[in-house]
Amino acid sequence: MGRPGSPSSVQWKLSGPGGPADRGREGGEAGALGLDLSASSKGSRRLIVLGSGTSTGVPVIGCECAVCRSDDPHNKRTRSSVLFQFPAGNLLVDTSPEMRLQLVRERVGLVHAIAYTHHHVDHLFGLDDARMFPHKLGGPVPIYCEAEVEETIRRVFHYAFEASTKSFPSGGVPQIEFERIGPGVPFEVLGQTLTPIRLDHGRFKVLGFRVGDLAYCTDVSSIPEESWPFLQGLDVLILDALRVEPHPTHFNLEQALGVIERLKPRQAYLTHLSHGFDHRATGSTLPPGVALAYDGLAVDF
């Protein structure tokens, strides 16, 4: 089986944890929409880790452990989400409860489309803030997801689909339209081909996404046999690694490193991290080519 997507070379450019990478600052409409004109002119693509934390975030409420009290900004982790910046626009993967803060932090003024890995609270409940985008888009925000995610969105955000809110102006309630996707079936968005990858999240089924030679796989406890071919030949793998101890619905550190050893990407980043990991101390123990992700990490690919 050939590698999904077109061949690409990888350049890793890390933004500092205290501020965004140099993007979207050229001024004018494109800058206001969070687009990088220099990147667009070269046809480059960038992934930004908006959030690298687990469902509790880090610091954890009421916790006095060393990581939660740390002054290292790498140890400040919002709930897991990433943004793909393509020449044609921004694709958000998951809408975490901190979505608004994440996008403001990274100076992203517009999301053109949203894709979902699954419907759990820490990956979904920021969706209401997507009501800000339709005015600039001139129409609803496309949402790419499986049937179960759509059903949950329609139930949880029921007010967005009621007849009485249809006449609300842009910004009143989320205005969205659903696009159905499924594992192993590539789809097109913003001029790019994405391949959804089936992953196990305990008893739940979730999706990872591959774009070119980069794959994002969060909330994983095992990889079905039929999904391994979609993860071959990667330059960059971003993979769930919740903690050191085993967990029923997430890879622990040992399991994640085992997957990385099998796939052998050029570079791997661990995400969905708990307060069990100190960025500097844990990072110093990882094999070459493996690092902890952090909020604001930017990867050009």
PyMOL commands that set and color helices and strands:
alter all, ss='L'
color gray80, all
select helices_A, chain A and resi 28-32+37-42+73-75+99-105+121-124+127-132+134-137+147-156+158-161+163-165+225-231+253-263+279-283
alter helices_A, ss='H'
color red, helices_A
select strands_A, chain A and resi 46-51+81-86+89-93+113-115+141-145+176-180+187-189+192-201+204-211+214-217+236-240+267-271+290-292+298-300
alter strands_A, ss='S'
color yellow, strands_A
deselect
rebuild
show_as cartoon
